[in-house]
Structure formats: structure tokens, C-alpha cells
Amino acid sequence: MKHFSPFQIAISLAGALILLFIVAPLVGMFIATSPSDLFATAKDVEVQESIKLTIWVSLAATVIFALAAIPLAYLLARKEFPLKSIVSGVIDLPVVIPHSAAGIAILGFVSRDSVVGKMGSAVGLNFVGHPSGIAIAMAFVSLPFLINAARDGFIGVPVRLEKAALTLGASPTRVFFTISLPLAWRSIVSGLILMFARGMSEFGAVIMVAYHPMITPVLIYERFGSFGLTYARPVSVLFILISLTVFIALRLLSRNKSQNPSTHA
């Protein structure tokens, strides 16, 4: 029979308390929501539209900003340049600043009087109160998750493989797309999923830029403020269930797609 030391027992209890702290509020919320309330909420058109908006805007923000974020991550992983540590700190900045402050910053960046806002107005696009503004706010707070994950993935790719390909005549572009990117793909996909999930859950930055149209976190806040906990809780439970379903599906999909590249790493 295996014996546990007092230290192992102590850290096991501490771990159990942390898990209980995370799980208990969620379990309590699920228990307090009746199936009838959950089904009625699922049929609510306003709830359906907010969930659709949340998912597709977060997905669009992830895909669009990834086009520049992944090359930046590769640059950070492979190149040394002046002020590199400052650049890395700037990338992590959205994680540590209050998200309401981030929303104020984004609002000033995309307002009608700003350079970006005037450029948008020139083509008939107003970022404030528009899905494009929501996407920018989501991307601002979630980009660090993608960049850091992708950078770590590129760091794990052996430099000797890239140098060997360059020696054999491959261009840097070909090396990136045929060696670096496939071998770092598992980390990149994990970063994409984290960015997408973080964007879906954002509230503070989004509400400053676009109260309407309402993404689901804003809708939950609006219903809580207008009608109280009982009315807001079913929306929260439904959104958590859908978010978990999407997150698990993406994880399973990414595991299958990245299995071959990681096997040959």
C-alpha cells in the first residue's frame, strides 16, 4: 500500500481547494438553472443573435490578426534586434492593463475623430457600434495569447533544419512555410484557440466600443442590470455550454490536424 507524506497530503489538499474554488461557482450556477429556463433562453432570438455575433466576430478577429501575428512571433523567436525585450513587454501589455482602460484606448483609436476612424468613414465604415470595432477590441486583449504561443512553438523548431534547407537553396519564404510553420503548428493552433476563446469572453473592452450590437457577455450584463440574477443566469449557462462545446471541438480538430507535423518534429 502506497504511503503519502505529510507534504504530499498538504499539496493535494491545497490543489483540491483550488479546484473546488473554480468548479463550485459554476456547478452552483448550473444547479440553480432549471431545464425549462435554459430551453426558453435558447429559443430567445436576442440570445441566439448575440451568440452568433460573438462567435463569428471573435473568429474573424482571430483569423485576420493572425496573418500578421504569426510572422511577428517567428521574428521574435529567430531574430535578435534592439529593444526586443521592450517589444515583448508591449505585446504582453493588454494582459495586465484593466480591460475597461483598454476599451477607452481602443475607443480613442477608432473614434470618428481619429486617423483610423476618418479612414473608415471615408469608405463608409464607422467602427464604433459596429462588429468591426468589436473585433478590434477582442483582438487587442487576446493577441498576446497567440503571439506568445506561436513564438514558443517556433523556438522549439531546430534551427539546424532551417539552416540546412537554406544551404540546399530553399528561399527563406519556402523554409518558413515548409519547415518552420508545420513543425510549430501545434503551438500555433493552441494559440489560435486561446485567442478565439479569449475574444469570445471579452466584456470590458468591447462595451466601451460597442454596446450595440450586443455580444453575449454584454447581453448578460445588460440583463443582470435590468432584471437581476435570475434573468441573467440562464444566458450565462447557455453561453458557457456553447463556449465549452466550441472549445472542445476546436481542441479535438487541432489535435488531429497537428498530429502528423508533431510526429515528424
N, C-alpha and C positions, 0 to 999 in steps of 0.2 A: 504494500500500500504506500502510495506516494505521500510524503510529508511536506507540508508547506511551512516555510519560515515565517516569523512574525512580520518581516519586511514584505514578503510576497503577499501575505494576507492584507497588510495595510494598503499596499498599492492596488490590490484587487478591489478592496472596499472603496478606495478613492475613485477608481475607474467606474465602478458600479454607480456611485453617486453622480458622477458627471453624466453618464448615460441616462440615468433617471431624470436628471435635470433637463436634458434635451428632449427625452421622449414623453415625460409626464404631461407637459402643457399640450402637446399635440394629441396625445391619447384622450386627454380630458375634453378637448375641443371636438374630437370625433364622437365621443360618447354623448356629449351634450347636443349633438345634431341628429335629429330624427331622420329616418329614410324619407319620410314624406316631405320634410322641409328641403332635403337635398334634391329630390326629384323635381319639386316645384321650382327650385332655384335653377336647375339645369334646363328647364323649359323657358326661363325668363329670357326674352330676346335681348334685353340690355346686357345681361350677363354673358350670353353667347357672343355678342358682338365685341364686348370688351376682351374676352379671352382670345378670340380670333385676332384682334388687333394686337394684343400683347405678344402673341406667338410670332406672327408674321413680321412685325416691326423689329423684334429682337433678332429674328433670323436674318432679316435683311441687313441690319446693322452689323451683325457678326460677319456675314459674307463680304460686304462692301469694304469694311475697315480691315478685314484680314488680308486683303490684297496688298496693303502697304505694311501691315503689322508683321507679317511673316518675314518679308525681306529685311525689315529692321531688326528682327530677332536674330536673323542669320548674321547680320553685320555686327551686332553686339557679341555674338558667340565667336566670331572669327577674326575680328579686327581690333587692334589697339589704336586709339586716337585720343587727342587731347580732350579733356573734360568728359571722358567716358563715364566716370563714376557719377558725375552730375547728371548726365543724360539718363543713367539708370535710376537715379533718385527722382528725376522728373517723371519718369514712366510710372513709378510707384506712388506718386503724389495723390492721384484720385482715390487711392485706397484709404489714405489716412486723413484726408480733409473731410469735414462734415458734408454730407450729400446735399443738404439744403444750401450750403455755401457753393457747392459745385453747381447746383441748379442756377443760382444767381449769376455765377460766372458764365455759364452756358447761355443764359438769357441775354446777358450783355453782349455776348459774342454773336448771337444770331438775331438780335432785335432789328427792327426796321432801320434804325439809325446807324447800325454798324456796317462795316465794309461787306461782311458776308451777307447781312440782311439786305443791303442795297443790291448786291449781285443777284440774290434770289428774287427780289422784287422786279428786277429787270427782265426776268424770264417768267414772271407771274407766280412766283413761289414765295409764300410767307411761312417761315419756319415756326413761328410762334403759333401754337394751337393747331399744329399740323403733324401728321405722322413722321415727316422728315425731321422735325425738331425733336420728337420723342426718340427717334433713332440716334440722333446725335447725343442726347443726354444719356441714353443707355450705353452707347459706345464709350463715352467719356469715363464712366465709372467701371466699366468691365474690361477695357482693353488691357490693363496690366496682367490680367489672368492669362490671356492668350500670349502676350509678348514674353512673359516670364517662362511659361511652359514650353513655348517653341524654342526660346533661347537655350533652355536646359536640354532640349532634345537635340539641337544642333551641336551643343558642346559634347554630347555623347557620341557623335559620329566621328570615327577615327580620321584624323587629318591626313594620315598617310594614304588613305583611299582616294581622297580628293587630289592630293599631290600626284599620285600615280596616274590618275586619269588625265590630269593636266600635262604630265610628261609624255603621255601617249598621244597628245594632240587634241584632246577634248577642250572645247571652249569653257570658260567659267559658267556660262549660262547652262550648257549641257551638263556640266558637273553638278550644278545646283539641282536641276530637275531630274537627273537620273541617279544621283548618288545621295546627296545631302538630304533632299526633301523626302525621298522614300524611306531612308533609314531613320529619319527623325519624325516620321509620320505619326507614330503612336502618341508621342508627346504633343504634337501639333493638334491632333484630333481631341485629345484631352483638354487642351487649352481652348479650342473652339467650343466644346461643350460647356466648359466652365463660363466662358464669355457669354454664350447664349443664355445659360441658366441665370447668370447674374443680371443680365439685361432684363429678363422676364420679371425678376423680383424687385427691380428698382422702383422707388417711390419718390424720395426726396428731390432728386434732380429733375425728374420728369414733371412733377406737379408745378414746379416753377416755370417750366417752358410751355406745358400744355395740360391744363386741367381738363379741357375737352379737345379732341375726343378722349374718352376715359379708357386708359388701360386698366386691367383688373386691380392692381394694388391701389390705384386712385379710387376706383369704384368701391372697394372695400372700405376705404377711409371715408368716402362720402356717405355711404350707407350707415356706417357707425356713427358719424357725426349727426346725421339726420334722424335716424331711427333707433340707434342703440346696438348693443352687443348681439341681441337675439336675431336681428335682421342682417347683420354683417357676417355672423359666424358661418352660415351655410355657404355663402360665396367663398369664404376663406377655405373651407373644407373642400369644396369642389375644385377650386384653383390649385390647391395642394395636390389633390389626386391627379389632376390633369398634368401638372408640372412633373410629378413623380413618374407618371406614365411616359411622358415625352423624354425625360432624362434617362430612364432605364432603357427605353427603345434606342436612343442615340448611343448609349454606352454599349449595348449589345451589337449594334450595327458597326460601331467603330472598332470593336474588338475583332469582328470577323474581317473587316477590310484591312486592318493593320497587322493581321496575324502573319501574312506572308513576308512583308518587309522586315518585321522584327525578327522573324525566324532566321533571316539571312544576315542580320546585323553582326 
